[in-house]
Amino acid sequence: MKSMFFVLILFVLGFSTAMAQTEKGNRLMGVNVGNITIPTSGGGGTIVSLQPTYGWFVANNLVIGAGIPFFNVSSNGSRATQIGLTPFLRYYVGPSQVKPFFGGSLGIVNTSASSNGSNAGSSTDALYSLTGGVAFFINKSVSFDLGLTYTGGATGSLNTLLAGSANALTPNIPKALNLSLGFQVYFGK
């Protein structure tokens, strides 16, 4: 009987802790530290990038924030760098410590490229993304996230700037599925 009572108390504490993570008024800060891009429109290769994020919970389980996507690739004397700003919206589902989430973002990205040390040009383009995934809360303040994101937009200029034709050096980042691994830190009111 004592063990059943102990399990019930742990369950209630775990439930209330999980609810507190995504309550209205809380904030989150995190980063996607591994973002492997799988092109869906021809081409090949993978891209590893970084995206820090910051957001506020405007309602229980609903966060609005912004991310700063950063991408850098170099190969055979060619180099490309992208940096942008992407406001996002994310909704967490359920009260447990394993919370599915879904959301989207709309933003801009600036691409600059060089080939053999000379500037190949730059471009600023719009992009959007739709995402879904699971946040694994290891305690009341930290989650590890696994997500799948579809990215679209008009940033095909990356390959054009680098080599004059699409898919010459890197996959066309828009129209791509991104498998992302990251972590978030949650702050109270």
C-alpha positions as CSV (number, residue, x, y, z in Angstrom):
1,M,0.0,0.0,0.0
2,K,2.8,2.4,0.8
3,S,4.5,1.8,-2.5
4,M,1.2,2.5,-4.4
5,F,0.8,5.8,-2.4
6,F,4.5,6.7,-3.3
7,V,3.9,6.0,-7.0
8,L,0.8,8.1,-6.9
9,I,2.6,11.0,-5.3
10,L,5.4,10.8,-7.9
11,F,2.9,10.7,-10.7
12,V,1.1,13.9,-9.4
13,L,4.4,15.7,-8.9
14,G,5.6,14.7,-12.4
15,F,2.4,15.8,-13.9
16,S,2.4,19.2,-12.2
17,T,6.1,19.7,-13.1
18,A,5.5,18.8,-16.8
19,M,2.6,21.3,-16.9
20,A,4.7,24.1,-15.4
21,Q,7.3,23.9,-18.2
22,T,5.0,25.3,-20.9
23,E,2.7,27.6,-18.9
24,K,1.7,31.1,-20.0
25,G,4.3,33.6,-19.1
26,N,7.3,31.2,-19.2
27,R,10.2,31.7,-21.6
28,L,12.4,29.3,-23.6
29,M,15.8,29.5,-25.0
30,G,17.5,26.8,-27.0
31,V,19.4,25.7,-30.0
32,N,19.1,23.1,-32.8
33,V,22.6,21.8,-32.7
34,G,22.3,19.2,-35.4
35,N,20.3,19.9,-38.5
36,I,20.8,17.3,-41.2
37,T,19.2,18.4,-44.5
38,I,17.8,15.8,-46.9
39,P,17.0,17.4,-50.3
40,T,13.6,16.6,-51.8
41,S,14.2,18.2,-55.2
42,G,17.3,16.5,-56.6
43,G,20.9,17.0,-55.7
44,G,22.8,15.3,-53.0
45,G,24.8,15.8,-49.8
46,T,24.0,16.8,-46.3
47,I,24.2,20.1,-44.4
48,V,24.9,20.6,-40.7
49,S,23.7,24.0,-39.3
50,L,22.9,25.8,-36.1
51,Q,19.8,27.7,-35.0
52,P,19.5,29.5,-31.6
53,T,15.9,30.3,-30.6
54,Y,14.2,32.4,-27.9
55,G,10.5,32.6,-27.2
56,W,7.7,33.5,-24.8
57,F,4.6,31.3,-23.9
58,V,1.7,33.6,-24.7
59,A,-0.8,30.9,-23.6
60,N,-0.4,27.5,-22.0
61,N,1.6,25.3,-24.4
62,L,1.8,28.0,-27.1
63,V,5.1,29.8,-27.6
64,I,5.9,32.7,-30.0
65,G,9.6,33.5,-30.6
66,A,12.4,33.9,-33.1
67,G,15.2,31.9,-34.4
68,I,18.5,32.9,-36.0
69,P,19.4,30.2,-38.6
70,F,23.1,30.0,-39.4
71,F,24.6,27.8,-42.1
72,N,28.1,27.5,-43.5
73,V,29.5,25.1,-46.1
74,S,32.7,25.1,-48.0
75,S,34.1,22.7,-50.6
76,N,36.8,22.8,-53.3
77,G,37.5,26.5,-52.8
78,S,33.8,27.6,-52.7
79,R,32.1,28.8,-49.6
80,A,28.6,29.8,-48.7
81,T,27.2,31.4,-45.5
82,Q,23.6,32.0,-44.7
83,I,22.1,33.8,-41.7
84,G,18.6,34.9,-41.2
85,L,15.8,35.8,-38.8
86,T,12.7,33.5,-38.6
87,P,9.9,34.3,-36.2
88,F,8.1,31.1,-35.1
89,L,5.0,29.7,-33.5
90,R,5.1,26.4,-31.7
91,Y,2.3,24.4,-29.8
92,Y,3.1,21.6,-27.3
93,V,0.5,18.9,-26.9
94,G,-0.3,17.2,-23.6
95,P,0.7,17.4,-20.0
96,S,3.4,14.7,-19.9
97,Q,7.2,14.9,-19.9
98,V,7.2,13.6,-23.5
99,K,5.4,16.3,-25.4
100,P,4.7,16.3,-29.1
101,F,4.9,19.7,-30.8
102,F,4.1,21.3,-34.1
103,G,4.6,24.7,-35.5
104,G,5.8,26.9,-38.3
105,S,8.0,29.9,-39.1
106,L,8.2,32.6,-41.7
107,G,11.4,34.7,-42.2
108,I,14.3,35.9,-44.3
109,V,17.8,34.6,-44.9
110,N,20.8,36.3,-46.4
111,T,23.1,34.2,-48.5
112,S,26.7,35.2,-49.4
113,A,29.0,33.1,-51.4
114,S,32.6,33.1,-52.6
115,S,34.5,31.0,-55.1
116,N,38.3,30.6,-54.8
117,G,38.5,33.6,-52.6
118,S,36.5,36.0,-54.8
119,N,33.0,37.2,-53.9
120,A,30.4,35.3,-56.0
121,G,27.5,37.5,-54.7
122,S,24.8,37.7,-52.2
123,S,21.1,37.4,-52.0
124,T,18.3,37.9,-49.5
125,D,15.3,35.6,-49.8
126,A,12.1,34.6,-47.9
127,L,11.6,31.2,-46.5
128,Y,9.0,29.3,-44.5
129,S,9.0,26.1,-42.5
130,L,6.5,23.6,-41.0
131,T,7.7,21.4,-38.2
132,G,6.6,18.6,-36.0
133,G,8.4,16.6,-33.3
134,V,8.7,15.5,-29.8
135,A,10.2,17.3,-26.7
136,F,11.7,14.9,-24.1
137,F,11.8,16.8,-20.8
138,I,14.6,15.5,-18.6
139,N,13.6,17.8,-15.8
140,K,11.4,20.8,-15.3
141,S,13.8,23.1,-17.1
142,V,15.4,21.2,-20.0
143,S,14.1,19.3,-22.9
144,F,15.9,17.5,-25.7
145,D,13.9,17.9,-29.0
146,L,13.7,15.7,-32.0
147,G,11.9,17.2,-35.0
148,L,11.2,16.9,-38.7
149,T,10.9,20.2,-40.6
150,Y,9.8,20.9,-44.2
151,T,11.5,24.1,-45.4
152,G,10.3,26.0,-48.5
153,G,10.9,29.4,-50.0
154,A,12.9,31.2,-52.7
155,T,16.5,30.7,-51.6
156,G,17.6,28.7,-54.6
157,S,20.2,31.4,-55.1
158,L,22.6,29.6,-52.9
159,N,23.7,27.1,-55.6
160,T,23.5,29.7,-58.4
161,L,25.8,32.0,-56.4
162,L,28.3,29.2,-55.8
163,A,28.5,27.4,-59.1
164,G,26.1,28.9,-61.6
165,S,23.6,26.1,-61.5
166,A,21.2,24.5,-59.1
167,N,22.5,21.5,-57.1
168,A,26.1,22.1,-58.1
169,L,27.6,22.2,-54.6
170,T,24.9,21.8,-52.1
171,P,21.3,20.7,-52.2
172,N,18.7,23.4,-52.8
173,I,17.9,24.1,-49.1
174,P,14.2,25.0,-49.7
175,K,12.0,22.1,-50.5
176,A,14.0,20.0,-48.0
177,L,13.2,17.9,-45.0
178,N,15.4,18.6,-42.0
179,L,15.9,16.2,-39.2
180,S,16.8,18.4,-36.2
181,L,18.2,17.5,-32.8
182,G,18.3,20.2,-30.2
183,F,17.6,21.3,-26.7
184,Q,15.6,24.0,-25.0
185,V,15.9,25.6,-21.5
186,Y,12.7,26.8,-19.9
187,F,12.5,29.7,-17.5
188,G,9.7,30.6,-15.1
189,K,7.8,33.8,-14.8
